[in-house]
Amino acid sequence: MARVSGARPNRGGLFRRLLVSIVYFLTRRRLGHVIMPVQVTAHHPKIFWGYIQMEQSQASSKLIDAKLKGLAELRVATLVGCPF
């Protein structure tokens, strides 16, 4: 089965190139590298924009304590086998 390669930040229109470059930079700064879900989602600008908004809203949510949010993320990551 063919795999989808990640989107390259130097292709597409000006807005797309700028958006992908910024998100890749921020992801690299936070995680050390650009993860595959971000690269694959970057192929479709509207879905990518929605993905960005979802991640930002989850990161800035003040409804629960930060420690509890971290524990929940860790538990879900162990359940699905995610190394992050």
mmCIF file of the N, C-alpha and C atoms, coordinates in Angstrom:
data_MODEL
# 
_entry.id   MODEL 
# 
loop_
_atom_site.group_PDB 
_atom_site.id 
_atom_site.type_symbol 
_atom_site.label_atom_id 
_atom_site.label_alt_id 
_atom_site.label_comp_id 
_atom_site.label_asym_id 
_atom_site.label_entity_id 
_atom_site.label_seq_id 
_atom_site.pdbx_PDB_ins_code 
_atom_site.Cartn_x 
_atom_site.Cartn_y 
_atom_site.Cartn_z 
_atom_site.occupancy 
_atom_site.B_iso_or_equiv 
_atom_site.pdbx_formal_charge 
_atom_site.auth_seq_id 
_atom_site.auth_comp_id 
_atom_site.auth_asym_id 
_atom_site.auth_atom_id 
_atom_site.pdbx_PDB_model_num 
ATOM 1   N N  . MET A 1 1  ? 0.844   -1.174 0.000  1.00 0.00 ? 1  MET A N  1 
ATOM 2   C CA . MET A 1 1  ? 0.000   0.000  0.000  1.00 0.00 ? 1  MET A CA 1 
ATOM 3   C C  . MET A 1 1  ? 0.891   1.240  0.000  1.00 0.00 ? 1  MET A C  1 
ATOM 4   N N  . ALA A 1 2  ? 0.527   2.205  -0.781 1.00 0.00 ? 2  ALA A N  1 
ATOM 5   C CA . ALA A 1 2  ? 1.304   3.440  -0.876 1.00 0.00 ? 2  ALA A CA 1 
ATOM 6   C C  . ALA A 1 2  ? 1.086   4.300  0.363  1.00 0.00 ? 2  ALA A C  1 
ATOM 7   N N  . ARG A 1 3  ? 2.136   4.959  0.785  1.00 0.00 ? 3  ARG A N  1 
ATOM 8   C CA . ARG A 1 3  ? 2.049   5.868  1.929  1.00 0.00 ? 3  ARG A CA 1 
ATOM 9   C C  . ARG A 1 3  ? 1.958   7.296  1.421  1.00 0.00 ? 3  ARG A C  1 
ATOM 10  N N  . VAL A 1 4  ? 1.262   8.125  2.167  1.00 0.00 ? 4  VAL A N  1 
ATOM 11  C CA . VAL A 1 4  ? 1.158   9.538  1.830  1.00 0.00 ? 4  VAL A CA 1 
ATOM 12  C C  . VAL A 1 4  ? 2.390   10.228 2.391  1.00 0.00 ? 4  VAL A C  1 
ATOM 13  N N  . SER A 1 5  ? 3.101   10.929 1.535  1.00 0.00 ? 5  SER A N  1 
ATOM 14  C CA . SER A 1 5  ? 4.274   11.658 2.018  1.00 0.00 ? 5  SER A CA 1 
ATOM 15  C C  . SER A 1 5  ? 3.825   12.978 2.636  1.00 0.00 ? 5  SER A C  1 
ATOM 16  N N  . GLY A 1 6  ? 4.643   13.504 3.508  1.00 0.00 ? 6  GLY A N  1 
ATOM 17  C CA . GLY A 1 6  ? 4.316   14.763 4.162  1.00 0.00 ? 6  GLY A CA 1 
ATOM 18  C C  . GLY A 1 6  ? 4.365   15.936 3.199  1.00 0.00 ? 6  GLY A C  1 
ATOM 19  N N  . ALA A 1 7  ? 3.584   16.951 3.498  1.00 0.00 ? 7  ALA A N  1 
ATOM 20  C CA . ALA A 1 7  ? 3.563   18.153 2.662  1.00 0.00 ? 7  ALA A CA 1 
ATOM 21  C C  . ALA A 1 7  ? 4.849   18.941 2.869  1.00 0.00 ? 7  ALA A C  1 
ATOM 22  N N  . ARG A 1 8  ? 5.387   19.454 1.794  1.00 0.00 ? 8  ARG A N  1 
ATOM 23  C CA . ARG A 1 8  ? 6.589   20.278 1.889  1.00 0.00 ? 8  ARG A CA 1 
ATOM 24  C C  . ARG A 1 8  ? 6.188   21.744 1.982  1.00 0.00 ? 8  ARG A C  1 
ATOM 25  N N  . PRO A 1 9  ? 6.854   22.512 2.861  1.00 0.00 ? 9  PRO A N  1 
ATOM 26  C CA . PRO A 1 9  ? 6.452   23.909 3.059  1.00 0.00 ? 9  PRO A CA 1 
ATOM 27  C C  . PRO A 1 9  ? 6.777   24.831 1.891  1.00 0.00 ? 9  PRO A C  1 
ATOM 28  N N  . ASN A 1 10 ? 7.539   24.383 0.907  1.00 0.00 ? 10 ASN A N  1 
ATOM 29  C CA . ASN A 1 10 ? 7.909   25.262 -0.209 1.00 0.00 ? 10 ASN A CA 1 
ATOM 30  C C  . ASN A 1 10 ? 6.998   25.086 -1.422 1.00 0.00 ? 10 ASN A C  1 
ATOM 31  N N  . ARG A 1 11 ? 5.867   24.382 -1.275 1.00 0.00 ? 11 ARG A N  1 
ATOM 32  C CA . ARG A 1 11 ? 4.951   24.174 -2.396 1.00 0.00 ? 11 ARG A CA 1 
ATOM 33  C C  . ARG A 1 11 ? 3.600   24.796 -2.092 1.00 0.00 ? 11 ARG A C  1 
ATOM 34  N N  . GLY A 1 12 ? 2.917   25.269 -3.120 1.00 0.00 ? 12 GLY A N  1 
ATOM 35  C CA . GLY A 1 12 ? 1.586   25.850 -2.971 1.00 0.00 ? 12 GLY A CA 1 
ATOM 36  C C  . GLY A 1 12 ? 1.625   27.362 -3.003 1.00 0.00 ? 12 GLY A C  1 
ATOM 37  N N  . GLY A 1 13 ? 0.496   27.956 -2.656 1.00 0.00 ? 13 GLY A N  1 
ATOM 38  C CA . GLY A 1 13 ? 0.368   29.406 -2.658 1.00 0.00 ? 13 GLY A CA 1 
ATOM 39  C C  . GLY A 1 13 ? 1.077   30.047 -1.474 1.00 0.00 ? 13 GLY A C  1 
ATOM 40  N N  . LEU A 1 14 ? 1.091   31.355 -1.462 1.00 0.00 ? 14 LEU A N  1 
ATOM 41  C CA . LEU A 1 14 ? 1.798   32.100 -0.421 1.00 0.00 ? 14 LEU A CA 1 
ATOM 42  C C  . LEU A 1 14 ? 1.234   31.818 0.964  1.00 0.00 ? 14 LEU A C  1 
ATOM 43  N N  . PHE A 1 15 ? -0.102  31.858 1.107  1.00 0.00 ? 15 PHE A N  1 
ATOM 44  C CA . PHE A 1 15 ? -0.718  31.612 2.412  1.00 0.00 ? 15 PHE A CA 1 
ATOM 45  C C  . PHE A 1 15 ? -0.411  30.201 2.906  1.00 0.00 ? 15 PHE A C  1 
ATOM 46  N N  . ARG A 1 16 ? -0.516  29.220 2.015  1.00 0.00 ? 16 ARG A N  1 
ATOM 47  C CA . ARG A 1 16 ? -0.246  27.832 2.394  1.00 0.00 ? 16 ARG A CA 1 
ATOM 48  C C  . ARG A 1 16 ? 1.208   27.647 2.796  1.00 0.00 ? 16 ARG A C  1 
ATOM 49  N N  . ARG A 1 17 ? 2.131   28.197 2.021  1.00 0.00 ? 17 ARG A N  1 
ATOM 50  C CA . ARG A 1 17 ? 3.556   28.069 2.352  1.00 0.00 ? 17 ARG A CA 1 
ATOM 51  C C  . ARG A 1 17 ? 3.861   28.693 3.696  1.00 0.00 ? 17 ARG A C  1 
ATOM 52  N N  . LEU A 1 18 ? 3.299   29.876 3.938  1.00 0.00 ? 18 LEU A N  1 
ATOM 53  C CA . LEU A 1 18 ? 3.531   30.576 5.196  1.00 0.00 ? 18 LEU A CA 1 
ATOM 54  C C  . LEU A 1 18 ? 2.943   29.794 6.371  1.00 0.00 ? 18 LEU A C  1 
ATOM 55  N N  . LEU A 1 19 ? 1.714   29.323 6.222  1.00 0.00 ? 19 LEU A N  1 
ATOM 56  C CA . LEU A 1 19 ? 1.053   28.579 7.292  1.00 0.00 ? 19 LEU A CA 1 
ATOM 57  C C  . LEU A 1 19 ? 1.801   27.285 7.611  1.00 0.00 ? 19 LEU A C  1 
ATOM 58  N N  . VAL A 1 20 ? 2.153   26.527 6.591  1.00 0.00 ? 20 VAL A N  1 
ATOM 59  C CA . VAL A 1 20 ? 2.861   25.264 6.802  1.00 0.00 ? 20 VAL A CA 1 
ATOM 60  C C  . VAL A 1 20 ? 4.228   25.518 7.426  1.00 0.00 ? 20 VAL A C  1 
ATOM 61  N N  . SER A 1 21 ? 4.935   26.536 6.972  1.00 0.00 ? 21 SER A N  1 
ATOM 62  C CA . SER A 1 21 ? 6.250   26.845 7.545  1.00 0.00 ? 21 SER A CA 1 
ATOM 63  C C  . SER A 1 21 ? 6.154   27.206 9.019  1.00 0.00 ? 21 SER A C  1 
ATOM 64  N N  . ILE A 1 22 ? 5.172   28.016 9.378  1.00 0.00 ? 22 ILE A N  1 
ATOM 65  C CA . ILE A 1 22 ? 5.009   28.423 10.781 1.00 0.00 ? 22 ILE A CA 1 
ATOM 66  C C  . ILE A 1 22 ? 4.654   27.224 11.653 1.00 0.00 ? 22 ILE A C  1 
ATOM 67  N N  . VAL A 1 23 ? 3.707   26.413 11.195 1.00 0.00 ? 23 VAL A N  1 
ATOM 68  C CA . VAL A 1 23 ? 3.291   25.253 11.992 1.00 0.00 ? 23 VAL A CA 1 
ATOM 69  C C  . VAL A 1 23 ? 4.430   24.241 12.105 1.00 0.00 ? 23 VAL A C  1 
ATOM 70  N N  . TYR A 1 24 ? 5.165   24.007 11.034 1.00 0.00 ? 24 TYR A N  1 
ATOM 71  C CA . TYR A 1 24 ? 6.308   23.095 11.103 1.00 0.00 ? 24 TYR A CA 1 
ATOM 72  C C  . TYR A 1 24 ? 7.345   23.624 12.098 1.00 0.00 ? 24 TYR A C  1 
ATOM 73  N N  . PHE A 1 25 ? 7.619   24.928 12.064 1.00 0.00 ? 25 PHE A N  1 
ATOM 74  C CA . PHE A 1 25 ? 8.589   25.519 12.988 1.00 0.00 ? 25 PHE A CA 1 
ATOM 75  C C  . PHE A 1 25 ? 8.150   25.333 14.437 1.00 0.00 ? 25 PHE A C  1 
ATOM 76  N N  . LEU A 1 26 ? 6.872   25.638 14.718 1.00 0.00 ? 26 LEU A N  1 
ATOM 77  C CA . LEU A 1 26 ? 6.370   25.519 16.090 1.00 0.00 ? 26 LEU A CA 1 
ATOM 78  C C  . LEU A 1 26 ? 6.338   24.064 16.556 1.00 0.00 ? 26 LEU A C  1 
ATOM 79  N N  . THR A 1 27 ? 5.977   23.156 15.664 1.00 0.00 ? 27 THR A N  1 
ATOM 80  C CA . THR A 1 27 ? 5.967   21.738 16.021 1.00 0.00 ? 27 THR A CA 1 
ATOM 81  C C  . THR A 1 27 ? 7.381   21.238 16.282 1.00 0.00 ? 27 THR A C  1 
ATOM 82  N N  . ARG A 1 28 ? 8.313   21.654 15.438 1.00 0.00 ? 28 ARG A N  1 
ATOM 83  C CA . ARG A 1 28 ? 9.715   21.262 15.624 1.00 0.00 ? 28 ARG A CA 1 
ATOM 84  C C  . ARG A 1 28 ? 10.263  21.800 16.940 1.00 0.00 ? 28 ARG A C  1 
ATOM 85  N N  . ARG A 1 29 ? 9.875   23.021 17.288 1.00 0.00 ? 29 ARG A N  1 
ATOM 86  C CA . ARG A 1 29 ? 10.348  23.635 18.529 1.00 0.00 ? 29 ARG A CA 1 
ATOM 87  C C  . ARG A 1 29 ? 9.764   22.919 19.746 1.00 0.00 ? 29 ARG A C  1 
ATOM 88  N N  . ARG A 1 30 ? 8.512   22.496 19.638 1.00 0.00 ? 30 ARG A N  1 
ATOM 89  C CA . ARG A 1 30 ? 7.857   21.864 20.786 1.00 0.00 ? 30 ARG A CA 1 
ATOM 90  C C  . ARG A 1 30 ? 8.208   20.384 20.938 1.00 0.00 ? 30 ARG A C  1 
ATOM 91  N N  . LEU A 1 31 ? 8.264   19.649 19.823 1.00 0.00 ? 31 LEU A N  1 
ATOM 92  C CA . LEU A 1 31 ? 8.457   18.199 19.887 1.00 0.00 ? 31 LEU A CA 1 
ATOM 93  C C  . LEU A 1 31 ? 9.829   17.722 19.421 1.00 0.00 ? 31 LEU A C  1 
ATOM 94  N N  . GLY A 1 32 ? 10.590  18.582 18.778 1.00 0.00 ? 32 GLY A N  1 
ATOM 95  C CA . GLY A 1 32 ? 11.899  18.178 18.281 1.00 0.00 ? 32 GLY A CA 1 
ATOM 96  C C  . GLY A 1 32 ? 11.897  17.803 16.805 1.00 0.00 ? 32 GLY A C  1 
ATOM 97  N N  . HIS A 1 33 ? 10.743  17.429 16.270 1.00 0.00 ? 33 HIS A N  1 
ATOM 98  C CA . HIS A 1 33 ? 10.596  17.130 14.844 1.00 0.00 ? 33 HIS A CA 1 
ATOM 99  C C  . HIS A 1 33 ? 9.125   17.289 14.459 1.00 0.00 ? 33 HIS A C  1 
ATOM 100 N N  . VAL A 1 34 ? 8.866   17.303 13.172 1.00 0.00 ? 34 VAL A N  1 
ATOM 101 C CA . VAL A 1 34 ? 7.491   17.456 12.691 1.00 0.00 ? 34 VAL A CA 1 
ATOM 102 C C  . VAL A 1 34 ? 6.876   16.059 12.600 1.00 0.00 ? 34 VAL A C  1 
ATOM 103 N N  . ILE A 1 35 ? 5.796   15.833 13.337 1.00 0.00 ? 35 ILE A N  1 
ATOM 104 C CA . ILE A 1 35 ? 5.181   14.508 13.356 1.00 0.00 ? 35 ILE A CA 1 
ATOM 105 C C  . ILE A 1 35 ? 4.341   14.286 12.100 1.00 0.00 ? 35 ILE A C  1 
ATOM 106 N N  . MET A 1 36 ? 4.164   13.020 11.750 1.00 0.00 ? 36 MET A N  1 
ATOM 107 C CA . MET A 1 36 ? 3.490   12.661 10.504 1.00 0.00 ? 36 MET A CA 1 
ATOM 108 C C  . MET A 1 36 ? 2.042   13.156 10.410 1.00 0.00 ? 36 MET A C  1 
ATOM 109 N N  . PRO A 1 37 ? 1.218   13.129 11.478 1.00 0.00 ? 37 PRO A N  1 
ATOM 110 C CA . PRO A 1 37 ? -0.145  13.646 11.318 1.00 0.00 ? 37 PRO A CA 1 
ATOM 111 C C  . PRO A 1 37 ? -0.189  15.107 10.871 1.00 0.00 ? 37 PRO A C  1 
ATOM 112 N N  . VAL A 1 38 ? 0.746   15.906 11.338 1.00 0.00 ? 38 VAL A N  1 
ATOM 113 C CA . VAL A 1 38 ? 0.801   17.313 10.922 1.00 0.00 ? 38 VAL A CA 1 
ATOM 114 C C  . VAL A 1 38 ? 1.192   17.399 9.453  1.00 0.00 ? 38 VAL A C  1 
ATOM 115 N N  . GLN A 1 39 ? 2.158   16.599 9.039  1.00 0.00 ? 39 GLN A N  1 
ATOM 116 C CA . GLN A 1 39 ? 2.607   16.629 7.648  1.00 0.00 ? 39 GLN A CA 1 
ATOM 117 C C  . GLN A 1 39 ? 1.506   16.191 6.688  1.00 0.00 ? 39 GLN A C  1 
ATOM 118 N N  . VAL A 1 40 ? 0.775   15.148 7.046  1.00 0.00 ? 40 VAL A N  1 
ATOM 119 C CA . VAL A 1 40 ? -0.278  14.640 6.165  1.00 0.00 ? 40 VAL A CA 1 
ATOM 120 C C  . VAL A 1 40 ? -1.458  15.603 6.125  1.00 0.00 ? 40 VAL A C  1 
ATOM 121 N N  . THR A 1 41 ? -1.829  16.163 7.271  1.00 0.00 ? 41 THR A N  1 
ATOM 122 C CA . THR A 1 41 ? -2.949  17.100 7.326  1.00 0.00 ? 41 THR A CA 1 
ATOM 123 C C  . THR A 1 41 ? -2.639  18.371 6.549  1.00 0.00 ? 41 THR A C  1 
ATOM 124 N N  . ALA A 1 42 ? -1.382  18.726 6.430  1.00 0.00 ? 42 ALA A N  1 
ATOM 125 C CA . ALA A 1 42 ? -0.990  19.951 5.734  1.00 0.00 ? 42 ALA A CA 1 
ATOM 126 C C  . ALA A 1 42 ? -1.292  19.902 4.238  1.00 0.00 ? 42 ALA A C  1 
ATOM 127 N N  . HIS A 1 43 ? -1.639  18.745 3.704  1.00 0.00 ? 43 HIS A N  1 
ATOM 128 C CA . HIS A 1 43 ? -1.976  18.649 2.284  1.00 0.00 ? 43 HIS A CA 1 
ATOM 129 C C  . HIS A 1 43 ? -3.272  19.376 1.944  1.00 0.00 ? 43 HIS A C  1 
ATOM 130 N N  . HIS A 1 44 ? -4.191  19.478 2.892  1.00 0.00 ? 44 HIS A N  1 
ATOM 131 C CA . HIS A 1 44 ? -5.492  20.103 2.632  1.00 0.00 ? 44 HIS A CA 1 
ATOM 132 C C  . HIS A 1 44 ? -5.637  21.320 3.537  1.00 0.00 ? 44 HIS A C  1 
ATOM 133 N N  . PRO A 1 45 ? -5.581  22.544 2.998  1.00 0.00 ? 45 PRO A N  1 
ATOM 134 C CA . PRO A 1 45 ? -5.549  23.758 3.823  1.00 0.00 ? 45 PRO A CA 1 
ATOM 135 C C  . PRO A 1 45 ? -6.725  23.922 4.782  1.00 0.00 ? 45 PRO A C  1 
ATOM 136 N N  . LYS A 1 46 ? -7.942  23.590 4.365  1.00 0.00 ? 46 LYS A N  1 
ATOM 137 C CA . LYS A 1 46 ? -9.092  23.780 5.260  1.00 0.00 ? 46 LYS A CA 1 
ATOM 138 C C  . LYS A 1 46 ? -9.048  22.811 6.438  1.00 0.00 ? 46 LYS A C  1 
ATOM 139 N N  . ILE A 1 47 ? -8.698  21.574 6.177  1.00 0.00 ? 47 ILE A N  1 
ATOM 140 C CA . ILE A 1 47 ? -8.576  20.600 7.264  1.00 0.00 ? 47 ILE A CA 1 
ATOM 141 C C  . ILE A 1 47 ? -7.399  20.971 8.159  1.00 0.00 ? 47 ILE A C  1 
ATOM 142 N N  . PHE A 1 48 ? -6.314  21.428 7.555  1.00 0.00 ? 48 PHE A N  1 
ATOM 143 C CA . PHE A 1 48 ? -5.129  21.840 8.316  1.00 0.00 ? 48 PHE A CA 1 
ATOM 144 C C  . PHE A 1 48 ? -5.466  23.005 9.238  1.00 0.00 ? 48 PHE A C  1 
ATOM 145 N N  . TRP A 1 49 ? -6.233  23.964 8.737  1.00 0.00 ? 49 TRP A N  1 
ATOM 146 C CA . TRP A 1 49 ? -6.629  25.122 9.549  1.00 0.00 ? 49 TRP A CA 1 
ATOM 147 C C  . TRP A 1 49 ? -7.498  24.671 10.725 1.00 0.00 ? 49 TRP A C  1 
ATOM 148 N N  . GLY A 1 50 ? -8.421  23.755 10.473 1.00 0.00 ? 50 GLY A N  1 
ATOM 149 C CA . GLY A 1 50 ? -9.252  23.216 11.547 1.00 0.00 ? 50 GLY A CA 1 
ATOM 150 C C  . GLY A 1 50 ? -8.435  22.458 12.577 1.00 0.00 ? 50 GLY A C  1 
ATOM 151 N N  . TYR A 1 51 ? -7.442  21.712 12.102 1.00 0.00 ? 51 TYR A N  1 
ATOM 152 C CA . TYR A 1 51 ? -6.541  20.966 12.994 1.00 0.00 ? 51 TYR A CA 1 
ATOM 153 C C  . TYR A 1 51 ? -5.764  21.935 13.887 1.00 0.00 ? 51 TYR A C  1 
ATOM 154 N N  . ILE A 1 52 ? -5.297  23.023 13.311 1.00 0.00 ? 52 ILE A N  1 
ATOM 155 C CA . ILE A 1 52 ? -4.558  24.036 14.072 1.00 0.00 ? 52 ILE A CA 1 
ATOM 156 C C  . ILE A 1 52 ? -5.452  24.651 15.139 1.00 0.00 ? 52 ILE A C  1 
ATOM 157 N N  . GLN A 1 53 ? -6.680  25.001 14.759 1.00 0.00 ? 53 GLN A N  1 
ATOM 158 C CA . GLN A 1 53 ? -7.602  25.609 15.723 1.00 0.00 ? 53 GLN A CA 1 
ATOM 159 C C  . GLN A 1 53 ? -7.939  24.644 16.855 1.00 0.00 ? 53 GLN A C  1 
ATOM 160 N N  . MET A 1 54 ? -8.130  23.373 16.533 1.00 0.00 ? 54 MET A N  1 
ATOM 161 C CA . MET A 1 54 ? -8.432  22.386 17.560 1.00 0.00 ? 54 MET A CA 1 
ATOM 162 C C  . MET A 1 54 ? -7.268  22.242 18.540 1.00 0.00 ? 54 MET A C  1 
ATOM 163 N N  . GLU A 1 55 ? -6.047  22.142 18.020 1.00 0.00 ? 55 GLU A N  1 
ATOM 164 C CA . GLU A 1 55 ? -4.875  21.998 18.882 1.00 0.00 ? 55 GLU A CA 1 
ATOM 165 C C  . GLU A 1 55 ? -4.681  23.227 19.765 1.00 0.00 ? 55 GLU A C  1 
ATOM 166 N N  . GLN A 1 56 ? -4.881  24.415 19.207 1.00 0.00 ? 56 GLN A N  1 
ATOM 167 C CA . GLN A 1 56 ? -4.723  25.639 19.992 1.00 0.00 ? 56 GLN A CA 1 
ATOM 168 C C  . GLN A 1 56 ? -5.782  25.746 21.077 1.00 0.00 ? 56 GLN A C  1 
ATOM 169 N N  . SER A 1 57 ? -7.016  25.371 20.767 1.00 0.00 ? 57 SER A N  1 
ATOM 170 C CA . SER A 1 57 ? -8.070  25.463 21.777 1.00 0.00 ? 57 SER A CA 1 
ATOM 171 C C  . SER A 1 57 ? -7.843  24.459 22.896 1.00 0.00 ? 57 SER A C  1 
ATOM 172 N N  . GLN A 1 58 ? -7.339  23.281 22.571 1.00 0.00 ? 58 GLN A N  1 
ATOM 173 C CA . GLN A 1 58 ? -7.037  22.303 23.611 1.00 0.00 ? 58 GLN A CA 1 
ATOM 174 C C  . GLN A 1 58 ? -5.860  22.754 24.465 1.00 0.00 ? 58 GLN A C  1 
ATOM 175 N N  . ALA A 1 59 ? -4.864  23.353 23.837 1.00 0.00 ? 59 ALA A N  1 
ATOM 176 C CA . ALA A 1 59 ? -3.684  23.799 24.582 1.00 0.00 ? 59 ALA A CA 1 
ATOM 177 C C  . ALA A 1 59 ? -3.995  24.975 25.495 1.00 0.00 ? 59 ALA A C  1 
ATOM 178 N N  . SER A 1 60 ? -4.927  25.828 25.096 1.00 0.00 ? 60 SER A N  1 
ATOM 179 C CA . SER A 1 60 ? -5.212  27.025 25.889 1.00 0.00 ? 60 SER A CA 1 
ATOM 180 C C  . SER A 1 60 ? -6.428  26.872 26.797 1.00 0.00 ? 60 SER A C  1 
ATOM 181 N N  . SER A 1 61 ? -6.986  25.682 26.882 1.00 0.00 ? 61 SER A N  1 
ATOM 182 C CA . SER A 1 61 ? -8.164  25.458 27.718 1.00 0.00 ? 61 SER A CA 1 
ATOM 183 C C  . SER A 1 61 ? -7.809  25.607 29.193 1.00 0.00 ? 61 SER A C  1 
ATOM 184 N N  . LYS A 1 62 ? -8.575  26.406 29.905 1.00 0.00 ? 62 LYS A N  1 
ATOM 185 C CA . LYS A 1 62 ? -8.346  26.641 31.329 1.00 0.00 ? 62 LYS A CA 1 
ATOM 186 C C  . LYS A 1 62 ? -9.423  25.978 32.187 1.00 0.00 ? 62 LYS A C  1 
ATOM 187 N N  . LEU A 1 63 ? -10.227 25.092 31.599 1.00 0.00 ? 63 LEU A N  1 
ATOM 188 C CA . LEU A 1 63 ? -11.326 24.478 32.334 1.00 0.00 ? 63 LEU A CA 1 
ATOM 189 C C  . LEU A 1 63 ? -10.853 23.425 33.334 1.00 0.00 ? 63 LEU A C  1 
ATOM 190 N N  . ILE A 1 64 ? -9.723  22.778 33.052 1.00 0.00 ? 64 ILE A N  1 
ATOM 191 C CA . ILE A 1 64 ? -9.193  21.795 33.987 1.00 0.00 ? 64 ILE A CA 1 
ATOM 192 C C  . ILE A 1 64 ? -7.760  22.148 34.349 1.00 0.00 ? 64 ILE A C  1 
ATOM 193 N N  . ASP A 1 65 ? -7.299  21.587 35.445 1.00 0.00 ? 65 ASP A N  1 
ATOM 194 C CA . ASP A 1 65 ? -5.945  21.840 35.923 1.00 0.00 ? 65 ASP A CA 1 
ATOM 195 C C  . ASP A 1 65 ? -4.918  21.282 34.925 1.00 0.00 ? 65 ASP A C  1 
ATOM 196 N N  . ALA A 1 66 ? -3.788  21.960 34.793 1.00 0.00 ? 66 ALA A N  1 
ATOM 197 C CA . ALA A 1 66 ? -2.754  21.541 33.845 1.00 0.00 ? 66 ALA A CA 1 
ATOM 198 C C  . ALA A 1 66 ? -2.198  20.160 34.200 1.00 0.00 ? 66 ALA A C  1 
ATOM 199 N N  . LYS A 1 67 ? -2.070  19.859 35.495 1.00 0.00 ? 67 LYS A N  1 
ATOM 200 C CA . LYS A 1 67 ? -1.560  18.544 35.905 1.00 0.00 ? 67 LYS A CA 1 
ATOM 201 C C  . LYS A 1 67 ? -2.529  17.436 35.504 1.00 0.00 ? 67 LYS A C  1 
ATOM 202 N N  . LEU A 1 68 ? -3.817  17.687 35.682 1.00 0.00 ? 68 LEU A N  1 
ATOM 203 C CA . LEU A 1 68 ? -4.822  16.700 35.302 1.00 0.00 ? 68 LEU A CA 1 
ATOM 204 C C  . LEU A 1 68 ? -4.835  16.496 33.790 1.00 0.00 ? 68 LEU A C  1 
ATOM 205 N N  . LYS A 1 69 ? -4.672  17.591 33.034 1.00 0.00 ? 69 LYS A N  1 
ATOM 206 C CA . LYS A 1 69 ? -4.617  17.490 31.577 1.00 0.00 ? 69 LYS A CA 1 
ATOM 207 C C  . LYS A 1 69 ? -3.413  16.652 31.150 1.00 0.00 ? 69 LYS A C  1 
ATOM 208 N N  . GLY A 1 70 ? -2.272  16.874 31.799 1.00 0.00 ? 70 GLY A N  1 
ATOM 209 C CA . GLY A 1 70 ? -1.074  16.098 31.490 1.00 0.00 ? 70 GLY A CA 1 
ATOM 210 C C  . GLY A 1 70 ? -1.244  14.619 31.798 1.00 0.00 ? 70 GLY A C  1 
ATOM 211 N N  . LEU A 1 71 ? -1.874  14.311 32.929 1.00 0.00 ? 71 LEU A N  1 
ATOM 212 C CA . LEU A 1 71 ? -2.129  12.912 33.278 1.00 0.00 ? 71 LEU A CA 1 
ATOM 213 C C  . LEU A 1 71 ? -3.077  12.249 32.285 1.00 0.00 ? 71 LEU A C  1 
ATOM 214 N N  . ALA A 1 72 ? -4.096  12.975 31.854 1.00 0.00 ? 72 ALA A N  1 
ATOM 215 C CA . ALA A 1 72 ? -5.038  12.423 30.879 1.00 0.00 ? 72 ALA A CA 1 
ATOM 216 C C  . ALA A 1 72 ? -4.349  12.165 29.540 1.00 0.00 ? 72 ALA A C  1 
ATOM 217 N N  . GLU A 1 73 ? -3.501  13.090 29.106 1.00 0.00 ? 73 GLU A N  1 
ATOM 218 C CA . GLU A 1 73 ? -2.766  12.905 27.854 1.00 0.00 ? 73 GLU A CA 1 
ATOM 219 C C  . GLU A 1 73 ? -1.840  11.701 27.945 1.00 0.00 ? 73 GLU A C  1 
ATOM 220 N N  . LEU A 1 74 ? -1.170  11.543 29.084 1.00 0.00 ? 74 LEU A N  1 
ATOM 221 C CA . LEU A 1 74 ? -0.269  10.409 29.280 1.00 0.00 ? 74 LEU A CA 1 
ATOM 222 C C  . LEU A 1 74 ? -1.039  9.092  29.258 1.00 0.00 ? 74 LEU A C  1 
ATOM 223 N N  . ARG A 1 75 ? -2.179  9.054  29.910 1.00 0.00 ? 75 ARG A N  1 
ATOM 224 C CA . ARG A 1 75 ? -2.994  7.832  29.951 1.00 0.00 ? 75 ARG A CA 1 
ATOM 225 C C  . ARG A 1 75 ? -3.489  7.451  28.557 1.00 0.00 ? 75 ARG A C  1 
ATOM 226 N N  . VAL A 1 76 ? -3.977  8.414  27.816 1.00 0.00 ? 76 VAL A N  1 
ATOM 227 C CA . VAL A 1 76 ? -4.460  8.128  26.459 1.00 0.00 ? 76 VAL A CA 1 
ATOM 228 C C  . VAL A 1 76 ? -3.304  7.679  25.571 1.00 0.00 ? 76 VAL A C  1 
ATOM 229 N N  . ALA A 1 77 ? -2.143  8.309  25.713 1.00 0.00 ? 77 ALA A N  1 
ATOM 230 C CA . ALA A 1 77 ? -0.981  7.922  24.909 1.00 0.00 ? 77 ALA A CA 1 
ATOM 231 C C  . ALA A 1 77 ? -0.568  6.481  25.201 1.00 0.00 ? 77 ALA A C  1 
ATOM 232 N N  . THR A 1 78 ? -0.620  6.075  26.466 1.00 0.00 ? 78 THR A N  1 
ATOM 233 C CA . THR A 1 78 ? -0.269  4.690  26.781 1.00 0.00 ? 78 THR A CA 1 
ATOM 234 C C  . THR A 1 78 ? -1.329  3.713  26.276 1.00 0.00 ? 78 THR A C  1 
ATOM 235 N N  . LEU A 1 79 ? -2.586  4.116  26.294 1.00 0.00 ? 79 LEU A N  1 
ATOM 236 C CA . LEU A 1 79 ? -3.652  3.233  25.804 1.00 0.00 ? 79 LEU A CA 1 
ATOM 237 C C  . LEU A 1 79 ? -3.548  2.976  24.306 1.00 0.00 ? 79 LEU A C  1 
ATOM 238 N N  . VAL A 1 80 ? -3.195  4.000  23.540 1.00 0.00 ? 80 VAL A N  1 
ATOM 239 C CA . VAL A 1 80 ? -3.130  3.839  22.085 1.00 0.00 ? 80 VAL A CA 1 
ATOM 240 C C  . VAL A 1 80 ? -1.730  3.493  21.595 1.00 0.00 ? 80 VAL A C  1 
ATOM 241 N N  . GLY A 1 81 ? -0.761  3.431  22.505 1.00 0.00 ? 81 GLY A N  1 
ATOM 242 C CA . GLY A 1 81 ? 0.597   3.061  22.119 1.00 0.00 ? 81 GLY A CA 1 
ATOM 243 C C  . GLY A 1 81 ? 1.381   4.176  21.471 1.00 0.00 ? 81 GLY A C  1 
ATOM 244 N N  . CYS A 1 82 ? 1.039   5.410  21.764 1.00 0.00 ? 82 CYS A N  1 
ATOM 245 C CA . CYS A 1 82 ? 1.734   6.566  21.185 1.00 0.00 ? 82 CYS A CA 1 
ATOM 246 C C  . CYS A 1 82 ? 2.982   6.882  22.007 1.00 0.00 ? 82 CYS A C  1 
ATOM 247 N N  . PRO A 1 83 ? 4.146   7.064  21.378 1.00 0.00 ? 83 PRO A N  1 
ATOM 248 C CA . PRO A 1 83 ? 5.356   7.368  22.138 1.00 0.00 ? 83 PRO A CA 1 
ATOM 249 C C  . PRO A 1 83 ? 5.410   8.798  22.664 1.00 0.00 ? 83 PRO A C  1 
ATOM 250 N N  . PHE A 1 84 ? 4.457   9.645  22.279 1.00 0.00 ? 84 PHE A N  1 
ATOM 251 C CA . PHE A 1 84 ? 4.474   11.018 22.749 1.00 0.00 ? 84 PHE A CA 1 
ATOM 252 C C  . PHE A 1 84 ? 3.675   11.133 24.012 1.00 0.00 ? 84 PHE A C  1 
# 
